[in-house]
Amino acid sequence: MDSRGLARLDRRIAGCRACPRLVAWREEVAGTKRAAFADWTYWGRPVPGFGPPGARLLIIGLAPAAHGGNRTGRMFTGDRSGDVLYQALYDVGLASQPASVHAGDGLELFGVRVTAPVHCAPPANKPTPAERDACRPWLVQELRLLRPTVRAAVVLGAFGWQAALPAFAEAGWTVPRPRPAFGHGAHVELDAADGPPLGLYGCFHVSQRNTFTGKLTPEMLRDVLRTAATRAGLRPAERG
């Protein structure tokens, strides 16, 4: 695993200014802040992936939240969606603690990396197709760097699924045609001509809309994570 290559990629991502609308929005949010976080110095830049360089399981979301990742500088950190995700990762033994509050809180992930197809916080949590496509090369490069170790991926939500499939294809895996449809619990094996296959799993996004309405329950999320972790060769626990 090229850990230095992944670190360089993360630094390059954090300096990206390719999408004018996203640059303007993330910096506006960082300047105006939310009253509850008035004493914070917001990150206000693209948010790179988080997790060890030799990850066997990849979790792909949508984009950083305006007052979550855009504030803290770490994926799914400082917002309620992250609270749900990292609690579940802790419950199945893939995280060192159940909460992700800020980038210096000591959280470690075990064999798992978290990333997104769009690295900047978008207005209304809705990137445009052009912004999604402009950000894809970052995900492709991340996937290529992870190929020696990654064996499974969980994609959170239909947007992430649609954005990730072409990235997997560009990174060297074979995506079936027609493209597999997203659904909670969806599973497809992506073959590779020059390496082992990758198990791809769909999961409803950990958004407040899904978790507050019960569309996605903690048990449902833990089940997908356990299944994918086992496929990846990790040993999930049974805390939750």
Number of C-alpha atoms within 10 A of each C-alpha: 13 12 13 11 14 22 14 11 18 18 14 13 20 18 12 16 14 11 14 9 14 22 18 15 17 25 18 13 18 20 13 10 18 14 8 8 11 11 9 13 12 23 19 25 24 27 30 29 26 20 21 16 21 20 23 25 31 27 21 25 27 27 26 30 27 26 22 23 29 29 29 27 23 24 28 31 25 22 21 17 19 22 17 21 24 23 21 25 26 23 23 20 22 25 21 16 17 19 20 26 18 18 16 9 10 10 16 16 19 20 22 25 22 21 24 27 28 29 30 32 29 23 16 8 13 14 20 14 10 10 20 21 15 14 21 21 15 21 26 20 17 21 20 18 21 23 21 15 16 25 24 25 25 27 29 24 20 19 18 22 24 16 22 22 20 17 23 19 16 18 20 18 24 18 19 13 6 6 10 14 12 20 16 19 17 15 19 15 15 20 17 15 9 8 11 15 17 23 21 23 24 24 24 23 24 24 18 15 12 14 17 11 9 11 15 19 16 16 12 16 21 22 17 20 25 22 17 26 26 15 18 22 14 20 15 20 13 11 11 14
